[in-house]
């Protein structure tokens, strides 16, 4: 098995300061480099680079376990306690969930806690957690 390497993901945003507050203060991501046009965050060990630009919110959806999920989306797989703490912080901050925190695939391989939320620019994010971390790629 190869050692894990961080990924780099760049997305468009519409408001640098709202983005800084959401990712930095609410999600708790450490801010990296920034200019007047972009800002980097340590997104759970990965480099998220958010650039001011034209953002077109996608209305594409896919079906997972009988529910519509927004496409595209990105996110992070968190530790069980971290997942629930983040869901609470988002609720306390008044964030609207696209899909409320819930258990998906209960009593099946890959059972997970999951929720979807949008950042201030409308980018869809999914956060999930596995009580059994080995379940991430279980069939």
Rosetta blueprint (number, residue, H / E / L):
1 X L
2 X L
3 X L
4 X L
5 X L
6 X L
7 X L
8 X E
9 X E
10 X E
11 X E
12 X E
13 X E
14 X L
15 X L
16 X H
17 X H
18 X H
19 X H
20 X H
21 X H
22 X H
23 X H
24 X H
25 X H
26 X H
27 X L
28 X L
29 X L
30 X E
31 X E
32 X E
33 X E
34 X E
35 X L
36 X L
37 X L
38 X E
39 X E
40 X E
41 X E
42 X E
43 X E
44 X L
45 X L
46 X E
47 X E
48 X E
49 X E
50 X E
51 X E
52 X E
53 X L
54 X L
55 X L
56 X L
57 X L
58 X L
59 X L
60 X E
61 X E
62 X E
63 X E
64 X E
65 X L
66 X L
67 X E
68 X E
69 X E
70 X E
71 X E
72 X L
73 X L
74 X E
75 X E
76 X E
77 X E
78 X E
79 X L
80 X H
81 X H
82 X H
83 X H
84 X H
85 X H
86 X H
87 X H
88 X H
89 X H
90 X H
91 X H
92 X H
93 X L
94 X L
95 X L
96 X L
97 X E
98 X E
99 X E
100 X E
101 X E
102 X E
103 X E
104 X E
105 X L
106 X L
107 X L
108 X L
109 X L
110 X L
111 X L
112 X E
113 X E
114 X E
115 X E
116 X E
117 X E
118 X E
119 X L
120 X L
121 X L
122 X L
123 X L
124 X E
125 X E
126 X E
127 X E
128 X E
129 X E
130 X L
131 X L
132 X L
133 X H
134 X H
135 X H
136 X H
137 X H
138 X L
139 X L
